[in-house]
Amino acid sequence: MNMLIYLIPIALFMGGIGLAAFLWSLKNGQYDDLQGAAWRVLDDEDDVVRHRDNF
């Protein structure tokens, strides 16, 4: 029972850190373009050729 004195504040603190990280990601627009990454995976452009032209 004495361990609950330590574990409950630690759990609340870790939950607060998780909530703060989630709110920070919302504020910075991490979830704005959910479909863009999925379409970029299917893109057929060859990135190697594009990089060789820059040299």
mmCIF entry with sequence, helices, sheets and N, C-alpha, C, O atoms, coordinates in Angstrom:
data_MODEL
# 
_entry.id   MODEL 
# 
_entity.id                         1 
_entity.type                       polymer 
_entity.pdbx_number_of_molecules   1 
# 
_entity_poly.entity_id                      1 
_entity_poly.type                           'polypeptide(L)' 
_entity_poly.nstd_linkage                   no 
_entity_poly.nstd_monomer                   no 
_entity_poly.pdbx_seq_one_letter_code       MNMLIYLIPIALFMGGIGLAAFLWSLKNGQYDDLQGAAWRVLDDEDDVVRHRDNF 
_entity_poly.pdbx_seq_one_letter_code_can   MNMLIYLIPIALFMGGIGLAAFLWSLKNGQYDDLQGAAWRVLDDEDDVVRHRDNF 
_entity_poly.pdbx_strand_id                 A 
# 
loop_
_entity_poly_seq.entity_id 
_entity_poly_seq.num 
_entity_poly_seq.mon_id 
_entity_poly_seq.hetero 
1 1  MET n 
1 2  ASN n 
1 3  MET n 
1 4  LEU n 
1 5  ILE n 
1 6  TYR n 
1 7  LEU n 
1 8  ILE n 
1 9  PRO n 
1 10 ILE n 
1 11 ALA n 
1 12 LEU n 
1 13 PHE n 
1 14 MET n 
1 15 GLY n 
1 16 GLY n 
1 17 ILE n 
1 18 GLY n 
1 19 LEU n 
1 20 ALA n 
1 21 ALA n 
1 22 PHE n 
1 23 LEU n 
1 24 TRP n 
1 25 SER n 
1 26 LEU n 
1 27 LYS n 
1 28 ASN n 
1 29 GLY n 
1 30 GLN n 
1 31 TYR n 
1 32 ASP n 
1 33 ASP n 
1 34 LEU n 
1 35 GLN n 
1 36 GLY n 
1 37 ALA n 
1 38 ALA n 
1 39 TRP n 
1 40 ARG n 
1 41 VAL n 
1 42 LEU n 
1 43 ASP n 
1 44 ASP n 
1 45 GLU n 
1 46 ASP n 
1 47 ASP n 
1 48 VAL n 
1 49 VAL n 
1 50 ARG n 
1 51 HIS n 
1 52 ARG n 
1 53 ASP n 
1 54 ASN n 
1 55 PHE n 
# 
_struct_asym.id          A 
_struct_asym.entity_id   1 
# 
loop_
_struct_conf.conf_type_id 
_struct_conf.id 
_struct_conf.pdbx_PDB_helix_id 
_struct_conf.beg_label_comp_id 
_struct_conf.beg_label_asym_id 
_struct_conf.beg_label_seq_id 
_struct_conf.pdbx_beg_PDB_ins_code 
_struct_conf.end_label_comp_id 
_struct_conf.end_label_asym_id 
_struct_conf.end_label_seq_id 
_struct_conf.pdbx_end_PDB_ins_code 
_struct_conf.beg_auth_comp_id 
_struct_conf.beg_auth_asym_id 
_struct_conf.beg_auth_seq_id 
_struct_conf.end_auth_comp_id 
_struct_conf.end_auth_asym_id 
_struct_conf.end_auth_seq_id 
_struct_conf.pdbx_PDB_helix_class 
_struct_conf.details 
_struct_conf.pdbx_PDB_helix_length 
HELX_P HELX_P1 AA1 LEU A 4  ? LYS A 27 ? LEU A 4  LYS A 27 1 ? 24 
HELX_P HELX_P2 AA2 GLY A 36 ? VAL A 41 ? GLY A 36 VAL A 41 1 ? 6  
HELX_P HELX_P3 AA3 ASP A 47 ? ASP A 53 ? ASP A 47 ASP A 53 1 ? 7  
# 
_struct_conf_type.id          HELX_P 
_struct_conf_type.criteria    ? 
_struct_conf_type.reference   ? 
# 
loop_
_atom_site.group_PDB 
_atom_site.id 
_atom_site.type_symbol 
_atom_site.label_atom_id 
_atom_site.label_alt_id 
_atom_site.label_comp_id 
_atom_site.label_asym_id 
_atom_site.label_entity_id 
_atom_site.label_seq_id 
_atom_site.pdbx_PDB_ins_code 
_atom_site.Cartn_x 
_atom_site.Cartn_y 
_atom_site.Cartn_z 
_atom_site.occupancy 
_atom_site.B_iso_or_equiv 
_atom_site.pdbx_formal_charge 
_atom_site.auth_seq_id 
_atom_site.auth_comp_id 
_atom_site.auth_asym_id 
_atom_site.auth_atom_id 
_atom_site.pdbx_PDB_model_num 
ATOM 1   N N  . MET A 1 1  ? 0.815  -1.191 0.000   1.00 0.00 ? 1  MET A N  1 
ATOM 2   C CA . MET A 1 1  ? 0.000  0.000  0.000   1.00 0.00 ? 1  MET A CA 1 
ATOM 3   C C  . MET A 1 1  ? 0.863  1.261  0.000   1.00 0.00 ? 1  MET A C  1 
ATOM 4   O O  . MET A 1 1  ? 0.462  2.293  -0.538  1.00 0.00 ? 1  MET A O  1 
ATOM 5   N N  . ASN A 1 2  ? 2.040  1.174  0.602   1.00 0.00 ? 2  ASN A N  1 
ATOM 6   C CA . ASN A 1 2  ? 2.921  2.331  0.648   1.00 0.00 ? 2  ASN A CA 1 
ATOM 7   C C  . ASN A 1 2  ? 3.468  2.696  -0.736  1.00 0.00 ? 2  ASN A C  1 
ATOM 8   O O  . ASN A 1 2  ? 3.819  3.850  -0.982  1.00 0.00 ? 2  ASN A O  1 
ATOM 9   N N  . MET A 1 3  ? 3.540  1.711  -1.637  1.00 0.00 ? 3  MET A N  1 
ATOM 10  C CA . MET A 1 3  ? 4.055  1.980  -2.978  1.00 0.00 ? 3  MET A CA 1 
ATOM 11  C C  . MET A 1 3  ? 3.102  2.854  -3.785  1.00 0.00 ? 3  MET A C  1 
ATOM 12  O O  . MET A 1 3  ? 3.539  3.552  -4.700  1.00 0.00 ? 3  MET A O  1 
ATOM 13  N N  . LEU A 1 4  ? 1.814  2.829  -3.467  1.00 0.00 ? 4  LEU A N  1 
ATOM 14  C CA . LEU A 1 4  ? 0.847  3.651  -4.190  1.00 0.00 ? 4  LEU A CA 1 
ATOM 15  C C  . LEU A 1 4  ? 1.116  5.142  -3.990  1.00 0.00 ? 4  LEU A C  1 
ATOM 16  O O  . LEU A 1 4  ? 0.769  5.962  -4.840  1.00 0.00 ? 4  LEU A O  1 
ATOM 17  N N  . ILE A 1 5  ? 1.730  5.483  -2.869  1.00 0.00 ? 5  ILE A N  1 
ATOM 18  C CA . ILE A 1 5  ? 2.083  6.879  -2.615  1.00 0.00 ? 5  ILE A CA 1 
ATOM 19  C C  . ILE A 1 5  ? 3.064  7.377  -3.672  1.00 0.00 ? 5  ILE A C  1 
ATOM 20  O O  . ILE A 1 5  ? 3.052  8.557  -4.024  1.00 0.00 ? 5  ILE A O  1 
ATOM 21  N N  . TYR A 1 6  ? 3.912  6.485  -4.176  1.00 0.00 ? 6  TYR A N  1 
ATOM 22  C CA . TYR A 1 6  ? 4.899  6.853  -5.197  1.00 0.00 ? 6  TYR A CA 1 
ATOM 23  C C  . TYR A 1 6  ? 4.370  6.623  -6.608  1.00 0.00 ? 6  TYR A C  1 
ATOM 24  O O  . TYR A 1 6  ? 4.619  7.426  -7.507  1.00 0.00 ? 6  TYR A O  1 
ATOM 25  N N  . LEU A 1 7  ? 3.643  5.530  -6.802  1.00 0.00 ? 7  LEU A N  1 
ATOM 26  C CA . LEU A 1 7  ? 3.239  5.144  -8.155  1.00 0.00 ? 7  LEU A CA 1 
ATOM 27  C C  . LEU A 1 7  ? 2.152  6.040  -8.738  1.00 0.00 ? 7  LEU A C  1 
ATOM 28  O O  . LEU A 1 7  ? 2.182  6.322  -9.936  1.00 0.00 ? 7  LEU A O  1 
ATOM 29  N N  . ILE A 1 8  ? 1.203  6.492  -7.943  1.00 0.00 ? 8  ILE A N  1 
ATOM 30  C CA . ILE A 1 8  ? 0.119  7.335  -8.467  1.00 0.00 ? 8  ILE A CA 1 
ATOM 31  C C  . ILE A 1 8  ? 0.639  8.676  -8.980  1.00 0.00 ? 8  ILE A C  1 
ATOM 32  O O  . ILE A 1 8  ? 0.260  9.072  -10.082 1.00 0.00 ? 8  ILE A O  1 
ATOM 33  N N  . PRO A 1 9  ? 1.492  9.401  -8.238  1.00 0.00 ? 9  PRO A N  1 
ATOM 34  C CA . PRO A 1 9  ? 2.028  10.651 -8.801  1.00 0.00 ? 9  PRO A CA 1 
ATOM 35  C C  . PRO A 1 9  ? 2.913  10.437 -10.031 1.00 0.00 ? 9  PRO A C  1 
ATOM 36  O O  . PRO A 1 9  ? 2.914  11.258 -10.948 1.00 0.00 ? 9  PRO A O  1 
ATOM 37  N N  . ILE A 1 10 ? 3.659  9.343  -10.049 1.00 0.00 ? 10 ILE A N  1 
ATOM 38  C CA . ILE A 1 10 ? 4.490  9.048  -11.218 1.00 0.00 ? 10 ILE A CA 1 
ATOM 39  C C  . ILE A 1 10 ? 3.611  8.784  -12.439 1.00 0.00 ? 10 ILE A C  1 
ATOM 40  O O  . ILE A 1 10 ? 3.907  9.270  -13.531 1.00 0.00 ? 10 ILE A O  1 
ATOM 41  N N  . ALA A 1 11 ? 2.532  8.020  -12.264 1.00 0.00 ? 11 ALA A N  1 
ATOM 42  C CA . ALA A 1 11 ? 1.616  7.730  -13.372 1.00 0.00 ? 11 ALA A CA 1 
ATOM 43  C C  . ALA A 1 11 ? 0.927  9.005  -13.862 1.00 0.00 ? 11 ALA A C  1 
ATOM 44  O O  . ALA A 1 11 ? 0.778  9.204  -15.068 1.00 0.00 ? 11 ALA A O  1 
ATOM 45  N N  . LEU A 1 12 ? 0.510  9.861  -12.940 1.00 0.00 ? 12 LEU A N  1 
ATOM 46  C CA . LEU A 1 12 ? -0.114 11.119 -13.336 1.00 0.00 ? 12 LEU A CA 1 
ATOM 47  C C  . LEU A 1 12 ? 0.877  12.025 -14.073 1.00 0.00 ? 12 LEU A C  1 
ATOM 48  O O  . LEU A 1 12 ? 0.511  12.682 -15.048 1.00 0.00 ? 12 LEU A O  1 
ATOM 49  N N  . PHE A 1 13 ? 2.106  12.058 -13.618 1.00 0.00 ? 13 PHE A N  1 
ATOM 50  C CA . PHE A 1 13 ? 3.133  12.864 -14.280 1.00 0.00 ? 13 PHE A CA 1 
ATOM 51  C C  . PHE A 1 13 ? 3.405  12.355 -15.693 1.00 0.00 ? 13 PHE A C  1 
ATOM 52  O O  . PHE A 1 13 ? 3.492  13.150 -16.629 1.00 0.00 ? 13 PHE A O  1 
ATOM 53  N N  . MET A 1 14 ? 3.540  11.034 -15.859 1.00 0.00 ? 14 MET A N  1 
ATOM 54  C CA . MET A 1 14 ? 3.786  10.468 -17.192 1.00 0.00 ? 14 MET A CA 1 
ATOM 55  C C  . MET A 1 14 ? 2.590  10.684 -18.115 1.00 0.00 ? 14 MET A C  1 
ATOM 56  O O  . MET A 1 14 ? 2.771  10.929 -19.307 1.00 0.00 ? 14 MET A O  1 
ATOM 57  N N  . GLY A 1 15 ? 1.382  10.597 -17.584 1.00 0.00 ? 15 GLY A N  1 
ATOM 58  C CA . GLY A 1 15 ? 0.195  10.885 -18.386 1.00 0.00 ? 15 GLY A CA 1 
ATOM 59  C C  . GLY A 1 15 ? 0.152  12.338 -18.813 1.00 0.00 ? 15 GLY A C  1 
ATOM 60  O O  . GLY A 1 15 ? -0.246 12.646 -19.937 1.00 0.00 ? 15 GLY A O  1 
ATOM 61  N N  . GLY A 1 16 ? 0.559  13.232 -17.928 1.00 0.00 ? 16 GLY A N  1 
ATOM 62  C CA . GLY A 1 16 ? 0.622  14.659 -18.268 1.00 0.00 ? 16 GLY A CA 1 
ATOM 63  C C  . GLY A 1 16 ? 1.643  14.936 -19.360 1.00 0.00 ? 16 GLY A C  1 
ATOM 64  O O  . GLY A 1 16 ? 1.408  15.760 -20.245 1.00 0.00 ? 16 GLY A O  1 
ATOM 65  N N  . ILE A 1 17 ? 2.773  14.248 -19.297 1.00 0.00 ? 17 ILE A N  1 
ATOM 66  C CA . ILE A 1 17 ? 3.789  14.405 -20.350 1.00 0.00 ? 17 ILE A CA 1 
ATOM 67  C C  . ILE A 1 17 ? 3.240  13.923 -21.693 1.00 0.00 ? 17 ILE A C  1 
ATOM 68  O O  . ILE A 1 17 ? 3.456  14.568 -22.719 1.00 0.00 ? 17 ILE A O  1 
ATOM 69  N N  . GLY A 1 18 ? 2.533  12.796 -21.688 1.00 0.00 ? 18 GLY A N  1 
ATOM 70  C CA . GLY A 1 18 ? 1.926  12.283 -22.922 1.00 0.00 ? 18 GLY A CA 1 
ATOM 71  C C  . GLY A 1 18 ? 0.879  13.231 -23.480 1.00 0.00 ? 18 GLY A C  1 
ATOM 72  O O  . GLY A 1 18 ? 0.821  13.453 -24.690 1.00 0.00 ? 18 GLY A O  1 
ATOM 73  N N  . LEU A 1 19 ? 0.062  13.786 -22.618 1.00 0.00 ? 19 LEU A N  1 
ATOM 74  C CA . LEU A 1 19 ? -0.952 14.747 -23.056 1.00 0.00 ? 19 LEU A CA 1 
ATOM 75  C C  . LEU A 1 19 ? -0.304 16.010 -23.606 1.00 0.00 ? 19 LEU A C  1 
ATOM 76  O O  . LEU A 1 19 ? -0.754 16.547 -24.619 1.00 0.00 ? 19 LEU A O  1 
ATOM 77  N N  . ALA A 1 20 ? 0.741  16.485 -22.952 1.00 0.00 ? 20 ALA A N  1 
ATOM 78  C CA . ALA A 1 20 ? 1.446  17.677 -23.431 1.00 0.00 ? 20 ALA A CA 1 
ATOM 79  C C  . ALA A 1 20 ? 2.077  17.421 -24.799 1.00 0.00 ? 20 ALA A C  1 
ATOM 80  O O  . ALA A 1 20 ? 2.041  18.294 -25.666 1.00 0.00 ? 20 ALA A O  1 
ATOM 81  N N  . ALA A 1 21 ? 2.655  16.234 -25.002 1.00 0.00 ? 21 ALA A N  1 
ATOM 82  C CA . ALA A 1 21 ? 3.248  15.902 -26.300 1.00 0.00 ? 21 ALA A CA 1 
ATOM 83  C C  . ALA A 1 21 ? 2.179  15.833 -27.390 1.00 0.00 ? 21 ALA A C  1 
ATOM 84  O O  . ALA A 1 21 ? 2.409  16.282 -28.513 1.00 0.00 ? 21 ALA A O  1 
ATOM 85  N N  . PHE A 1 22 ? 1.019  15.276 -27.067 1.00 0.00 ? 22 PHE A N  1 
ATOM 86  C CA . PHE A 1 22 ? -0.066 15.199 -28.035 1.00 0.00 ? 22 PHE A CA 1 
ATOM 87  C C  . PHE A 1 22 ? -0.573 16.590 -28.400 1.00 0.00 ? 22 PHE A C  1 
ATOM 88  O O  . PHE A 1 22 ? -0.784 16.882 -29.577 1.00 0.00 ? 22 PHE A O  1 
ATOM 89  N N  . LEU A 1 23 ? -0.768 17.445 -27.408 1.00 0.00 ? 23 LEU A N  1 
ATOM 90  C CA . LEU A 1 23 ? -1.240 18.805 -27.687 1.00 0.00 ? 23 LEU A CA 1 
ATOM 91  C C  . LEU A 1 23 ? -0.198 19.595 -28.468 1.00 0.00 ? 23 LEU A C  1 
ATOM 92  O O  . LEU A 1 23 ? -0.559 20.404 -29.323 1.00 0.00 ? 23 LEU A O  1 
ATOM 93  N N  . TRP A 1 24 ? 1.081  19.381 -28.194 1.00 0.00 ? 24 TRP A N  1 
ATOM 94  C CA . TRP A 1 24 ? 2.148  20.043 -28.950 1.00 0.00 ? 24 TRP A CA 1 
ATOM 95  C C  . TRP A 1 24 ? 2.102  19.604 -30.417 1.00 0.00 ? 24 TRP A C  1 
ATOM 96  O O  . TRP A 1 24 ? 2.259  20.429 -31.317 1.00 0.00 ? 24 TRP A O  1 
ATOM 97  N N  . SER A 1 25 ? 1.886  18.304 -30.656 1.00 0.00 ? 25 SER A N  1 
ATOM 98  C CA . SER A 1 25 ? 1.835  17.823 -32.042 1.00 0.00 ? 25 SER A CA 1 
ATOM 99  C C  . SER A 1 25 ? 0.612  18.371 -32.771 1.00 0.00 ? 25 SER A C  1 
ATOM 100 O O  . SER A 1 25 ? 0.689  18.645 -33.969 1.00 0.00 ? 25 SER A O  1 
ATOM 101 N N  . LEU A 1 26 ? -0.510 18.535 -32.081 1.00 0.00 ? 26 LEU A N  1 
ATOM 102 C CA . LEU A 1 26 ? -1.681 19.150 -32.706 1.00 0.00 ? 26 LEU A CA 1 
ATOM 103 C C  . LEU A 1 26 ? -1.405 20.599 -33.064 1.00 0.00 ? 26 LEU A C  1 
ATOM 104 O O  . LEU A 1 26 ? -1.781 21.059 -34.142 1.00 0.00 ? 26 LEU A O  1 
ATOM 105 N N  . LYS A 1 27 ? -0.748 21.323 -32.161 1.00 0.00 ? 27 LYS A N  1 
ATOM 106 C CA . LYS A 1 27 ? -0.461 22.738 -32.381 1.00 0.00 ? 27 LYS A CA 1 
ATOM 107 C C  . LYS A 1 27 ? 0.489  22.938 -33.560 1.00 0.00 ? 27 LYS A C  1 
ATOM 108 O O  . LYS A 1 27 ? 0.377  23.930 -34.280 1.00 0.00 ? 27 LYS A O  1 
ATOM 109 N N  . ASN A 1 28 ? 1.412  22.016 -33.763 1.00 0.00 ? 28 ASN A N  1 
ATOM 110 C CA . ASN A 1 28 ? 2.395  22.144 -34.832 1.00 0.00 ? 28 ASN A CA 1 
ATOM 111 C C  . ASN A 1 28 ? 1.952  21.529 -36.147 1.00 0.00 ? 28 ASN A C  1 
ATOM 112 O O  . ASN A 1 28 ? 2.737  21.487 -37.094 1.00 0.00 ? 28 ASN A O  1 
ATOM 113 N N  . GLY A 1 29 ? 0.711  21.047 -36.234 1.00 0.00 ? 29 GLY A N  1 
ATOM 114 C CA . GLY A 1 29 ? 0.164  20.582 -37.507 1.00 0.00 ? 29 GLY A CA 1 
ATOM 115 C C  . GLY A 1 29 ? 0.630  19.210 -37.945 1.00 0.00 ? 29 GLY A C  1 
ATOM 116 O O  . GLY A 1 29 ? 0.706  18.945 -39.145 1.00 0.00 ? 29 GLY A O  1 
ATOM 117 N N  . GLN A 1 30 ? 0.941  18.337 -37.017 1.00 0.00 ? 30 GLN A N  1 
ATOM 118 C CA . GLN A 1 30 ? 1.414  17.004 -37.386 1.00 0.00 ? 30 GLN A CA 1 
ATOM 119 C C  . GLN A 1 30 ? 0.327  16.155 -38.031 1.00 0.00 ? 30 GLN A C  1 
ATOM 120 O O  . GLN A 1 30 ? 0.644  15.209 -38.753 1.00 0.00 ? 30 GLN A O  1 
ATOM 121 N N  . TYR A 1 31 ? -0.932 16.463 -37.795 1.00 0.00 ? 31 TYR A N  1 
ATOM 122 C CA . TYR A 1 31 ? -2.035 15.652 -38.294 1.00 0.00 ? 31 TYR A CA 1 
ATOM 123 C C  . TYR A 1 31 ? -2.814 16.352 -39.404 1.00 0.00 ? 31 TYR A C  1 
ATOM 124 O O  . TYR A 1 31 ? -3.935 15.945 -39.709 1.00 0.00 ? 31 TYR A O  1 
ATOM 125 N N  . ASP A 1 32 ? -2.257 17.382 -40.007 1.00 0.00 ? 32 ASP A N  1 
ATOM 126 C CA . ASP A 1 32 ? -2.977 18.139 -41.020 1.00 0.00 ? 32 ASP A CA 1 
ATOM 127 C C  . ASP A 1 32 ? -3.128 17.378 -42.337 1.00 0.00 ? 32 ASP A C  1 
ATOM 128 O O  . ASP A 1 32 ? -4.200 17.408 -42.940 1.00 0.00 ? 32 ASP A O  1 
ATOM 129 N N  . ASP A 1 33 ? -2.084 16.703 -42.789 1.00 0.00 ? 33 ASP A N  1 
ATOM 130 C CA . ASP A 1 33 ? -2.100 16.036 -44.091 1.00 0.00 ? 33 ASP A CA 1 
ATOM 131 C C  . ASP A 1 33 ? -1.932 14.534 -43.891 1.00 0.00 ? 33 ASP A C  1 
ATOM 132 O O  . ASP A 1 33 ? -0.822 14.013 -44.003 1.00 0.00 ? 33 ASP A O  1 
ATOM 133 N N  . LEU A 1 34 ? -3.020 13.842 -43.596 1.00 0.00 ? 34 LEU A N  1 
ATOM 134 C CA . LEU A 1 34 ? -2.933 12.410 -43.338 1.00 0.00 ? 34 LEU A CA 1 
ATOM 135 C C  . LEU A 1 34 ? -2.831 11.592 -44.626 1.00 0.00 ? 34 LEU A C  1 
ATOM 136 O O  . LEU A 1 34 ? -2.262 10.501 -44.612 1.00 0.00 ? 34 LEU A O  1 
ATOM 137 N N  . GLN A 1 35 ? -3.367 12.094 -45.732 1.00 0.00 ? 35 GLN A N  1 
ATOM 138 C CA . GLN A 1 35 ? -3.344 11.355 -46.988 1.00 0.00 ? 35 GLN A CA 1 
ATOM 139 C C  . GLN A 1 35 ? -2.085 11.617 -47.808 1.00 0.00 ? 35 GLN A C  1 
ATOM 140 O O  . GLN A 1 35 ? -1.752 10.814 -48.680 1.00 0.00 ? 35 GLN A O  1 
ATOM 141 N N  . GLY A 1 36 ? -1.386 12.700 -47.559 1.00 0.00 ? 36 GLY A N  1 
ATOM 142 C CA . GLY A 1 36 ? -0.218 13.062 -48.358 1.00 0.00 ? 36 GLY A CA 1 
ATOM 143 C C  . GLY A 1 36 ? 0.893  12.035 -48.291 1.00 0.00 ? 36 GLY A C  1 
ATOM 144 O O  . GLY A 1 36 ? 1.487  11.698 -49.315 1.00 0.00 ? 36 GLY A O  1 
ATOM 145 N N  . ALA A 1 37 ? 1.181  11.535 -47.105 1.00 0.00 ? 37 ALA A N  1 
ATOM 146 C CA . ALA A 1 37 ? 2.241  10.538 -46.961 1.00 0.00 ? 37 ALA A CA 1 
ATOM 147 C C  . ALA A 1 37 ? 1.871  9.244  -47.678 1.00 0.00 ? 37 ALA A C  1 
ATOM 148 O O  . ALA A 1 37 ? 2.739  8.591  -48.256 1.00 0.00 ? 37 ALA A O  1 
ATOM 149 N N  . ALA A 1 38 ? 0.605  8.871  -47.649 1.00 0.00 ? 38 ALA A N  1 
ATOM 150 C CA . ALA A 1 38 ? 0.177  7.654  -48.324 1.00 0.00 ? 38 ALA A CA 1 
ATOM 151 C C  . ALA A 1 38 ? 0.350  7.779  -49.838 1.00 0.00 ? 38 ALA A C  1 
ATOM 152 O O  . ALA A 1 38 ? 0.729  6.809  -50.495 1.00 0.00 ? 38 ALA A O  1 
ATOM 153 N N  . TRP A 1 39 ? 0.078  8.949  -50.395 1.00 0.00 ? 39 TRP A N  1 
ATOM 154 C CA . TRP A 1 39 ? 0.234  9.133  -51.838 1.00 0.00 ? 39 TRP A CA 1 
ATOM 155 C C  . TRP A 1 39 ? 1.699  9.271  -52.228 1.00 0.00 ? 39 TRP A C  1 
ATOM 156 O O  . TRP A 1 39 ? 2.075  8.860  -53.326 1.00 0.00 ? 39 TRP A O  1 
ATOM 157 N N  . ARG A 1 40 ? 2.537  9.836  -51.367 1.00 0.00 ? 40 ARG A N  1 
ATOM 158 C CA . ARG A 1 40 ? 3.963  9.951  -51.681 1.00 0.00 ? 40 ARG A CA 1 
ATOM 159 C C  . ARG A 1 40 ? 4.642  8.594  -51.743 1.00 0.00 ? 40 ARG A C  1 
ATOM 160 O O  . ARG A 1 40 ? 5.621  8.433  -52.471 1.00 0.00 ? 40 ARG A O  1 
ATOM 161 N N  . VAL A 1 41 ? 4.147  7.614  -50.996 1.00 0.00 ? 41 VAL A N  1 
ATOM 162 C CA . VAL A 1 41 ? 4.709  6.267  -51.052 1.00 0.00 ? 41 VAL A CA 1 
ATOM 163 C C  . VAL A 1 41 ? 4.480  5.652  -52.423 1.00 0.00 ? 41 VAL A C  1 
ATOM 164 O O  . VAL A 1 41 ? 5.324  4.906  -52.920 1.00 0.00 ? 41 VAL A O  1 
ATOM 165 N N  . LEU A 1 42 ? 3.354  5.960  -53.029 1.00 0.00 ? 42 LEU A N  1 
ATOM 166 C CA . LEU A 1 42 ? 3.004  5.383  -54.330 1.00 0.00 ? 42 LEU A CA 1 
ATOM 167 C C  . LEU A 1 42 ? 3.591  6.151  -55.501 1.00 0.00 ? 42 LEU A C  1 
ATOM 168 O O  . LEU A 1 42 ? 3.392  5.753  -56.648 1.00 0.00 ? 42 LEU A O  1 
ATOM 169 N N  . ASP A 1 43 ? 4.300  7.228  -55.252 1.00 0.00 ? 43 ASP A N  1 
ATOM 170 C CA . ASP A 1 43 ? 4.871  8.051  -56.315 1.00 0.00 ? 43 ASP A CA 1 
ATOM 171 C C  . ASP A 1 43 ? 5.968  7.274  -57.038 1.00 0.00 ? 43 ASP A C  1 
ATOM 172 O O  . ASP A 1 43 ? 6.830  6.674  -56.396 1.00 0.00 ? 43 ASP A O  1 
ATOM 173 N N  . ASP A 1 44 ? 5.937  7.284  -58.379 1.00 0.00 ? 44 ASP A N  1 
ATOM 174 C CA . ASP A 1 44 ? 6.891  6.517  -59.176 1.00 0.00 ? 44 ASP A CA 1 
ATOM 175 C C  . ASP A 1 44 ? 8.124  7.305  -59.576 1.00 0.00 ? 44 ASP A C  1 
ATOM 176 O O  . ASP A 1 44 ? 9.002  6.749  -60.235 1.00 0.00 ? 44 ASP A O  1 
ATOM 177 N N  . GLU A 1 45 ? 8.231  8.560  -59.212 1.00 0.00 ? 45 GLU A N  1 
ATOM 178 C CA . GLU A 1 45 ? 9.395  9.341  -59.615 1.00 0.00 ? 45 GLU A CA 1 
ATOM 179 C C  . GLU A 1 45 ? 10.659 8.749  -59.033 1.00 0.00 ? 45 GLU A C  1 
ATOM 180 O O  . GLU A 1 45 ? 10.695 8.315  -57.882 1.00 0.00 ? 45 GLU A O  1 
ATOM 181 N N  . ASP A 1 46 ? 11.704 8.742  -59.862 1.00 0.00 ? 46 ASP A N  1 
ATOM 182 C CA . ASP A 1 46 ? 12.987 8.202  -59.425 1.00 0.00 ? 46 ASP A CA 1 
ATOM 183 C C  . ASP A 1 46 ? 13.784 9.319  -58.774 1.00 0.00 ? 46 ASP A C  1 
ATOM 184 O O  . ASP A 1 46 ? 14.250 10.228 -59.462 1.00 0.00 ? 46 ASP A O  1 
ATOM 185 N N  . ASP A 1 47 ? 13.948 9.264  -57.465 1.00 0.00 ? 47 ASP A N  1 
ATOM 186 C CA . ASP A 1 47 ? 14.656 10.307 -56.736 1.00 0.00 ? 47 ASP A CA 1 
ATOM 187 C C  . ASP A 1 47 ? 16.144 10.339 -57.063 1.00 0.00 ? 47 ASP A C  1 
ATOM 188 O O  . ASP A 1 47 ? 16.770 11.396 -56.976 1.00 0.00 ? 47 ASP A O  1 
ATOM 189 N N  . VAL A 1 48 ? 16.727 9.189  -57.441 1.00 0.00 ? 48 VAL A N  1 
ATOM 190 C CA . VAL A 1 48 ? 18.157 9.135  -57.735 1.00 0.00 ? 48 VAL A CA 1 
ATOM 191 C C  . VAL A 1 48 ? 18.478 9.984  -58.957 1.00 0.00 ? 48 VAL A C  1 
ATOM 192 O O  . VAL A 1 48 ? 19.471 10.711 -58.952 1.00 0.00 ? 48 VAL A O  1 
ATOM 193 N N  . VAL A 1 49 ? 17.666 9.910  -59.993 1.00 0.00 ? 49 VAL A N  1 
ATOM 194 C CA . VAL A 1 49 ? 17.893 10.690 -61.202 1.00 0.00 ? 49 VAL A CA 1 
ATOM 195 C C  . VAL A 1 49 ? 17.769 12.178 -60.892 1.00 0.00 ? 49 VAL A C  1 
ATOM 196 O O  . VAL A 1 49 ? 18.557 12.977 -61.398 1.00 0.00 ? 49 VAL A O  1 
ATOM 197 N N  . ARG A 1 50 ? 16.827 12.551 -60.099 1.00 0.00 ? 50 ARG A N  1 
ATOM 198 C CA . ARG A 1 50 ? 16.619 13.950 -59.740 1.00 0.00 ? 50 ARG A CA 1 
ATOM 199 C C  . ARG A 1 50 ? 17.834 14.492 -58.983 1.00 0.00 ? 50 ARG A C  1 
ATOM 200 O O  . ARG A 1 50 ? 18.236 15.635 -59.199 1.00 0.00 ? 50 ARG A O  1 
ATOM 201 N N  . HIS A 1 51 ? 18.420 13.680 -58.099 1.00 0.00 ? 51 HIS A N  1 
ATOM 202 C CA . HIS A 1 51 ? 19.577 14.124 -57.335 1.00 0.00 ? 51 HIS A CA 1 
ATOM 203 C C  . HIS A 1 51 ? 20.830 14.220 -58.207 1.00 0.00 ? 51 HIS A C  1 
ATOM 204 O O  . HIS A 1 51 ? 21.679 15.080 -57.969 1.00 0.00 ? 51 HIS A O  1 
ATOM 205 N N  . ARG A 1 52 ? 20.956 13.360 -59.204 1.00 0.00 ? 52 ARG A N  1 
ATOM 206 C CA . ARG A 1 52 ? 22.133 13.401 -60.078 1.00 0.00 ? 52 ARG A CA 1 
ATOM 207 C C  . ARG A 1 52 ? 22.137 14.667 -60.940 1.00 0.00 ? 52 ARG A C  1 
ATOM 208 O O  . ARG A 1 52 ? 23.202 15.176 -61.287 1.00 0.00 ? 52 ARG A O  1 
ATOM 209 N N  . ASP A 1 53 ? 20.964 15.168 -61.280 1.00 0.00 ? 53 ASP A N  1 
ATOM 210 C CA . ASP A 1 53 ? 20.896 16.375 -62.097 1.00 0.00 ? 53 ASP A CA 1 
ATOM 211 C C  . ASP A 1 53 ? 21.369 17.611 -61.350 1.00 0.00 ? 53 ASP A C  1 
ATOM 212 O O  . ASP A 1 53 ? 21.778 18.591 -61.973 1.00 0.00 ? 53 ASP A O  1 
ATOM 213 N N  . ASN A 1 54 ? 21.317 17.577 -60.019 1.00 0.00 ? 54 ASN A N  1 
ATOM 214 C CA . ASN A 1 54 ? 21.704 18.739 -59.225 1.00 0.00 ? 54 ASN A CA 1 
ATOM 215 C C  . ASN A 1 54 ? 23.214 18.907 -59.110 1.00 0.00 ? 54 ASN A C  1 
ATOM 216 O O  . ASN A 1 54 ? 23.674 19.973 -58.700 1.00 0.00 ? 54 ASN A O  1 
ATOM 217 N N  . PHE A 1 55 ? 23.994 17.897 -59.456 1.00 0.00 ? 55 PHE A N  1 
ATOM 218 C CA . PHE A 1 55 ? 25.449 18.008 -59.305 1.00 0.00 ? 55 PHE A CA 1 
ATOM 219 C C  . PHE A 1 55 ? 26.098 18.610 -60.506 1.00 0.00 ? 55 PHE A C  1 
ATOM 220 O O  . PHE A 1 55 ? 27.318 18.770 -60.534 1.00 0.00 ? 55 PHE A O  1 
# 
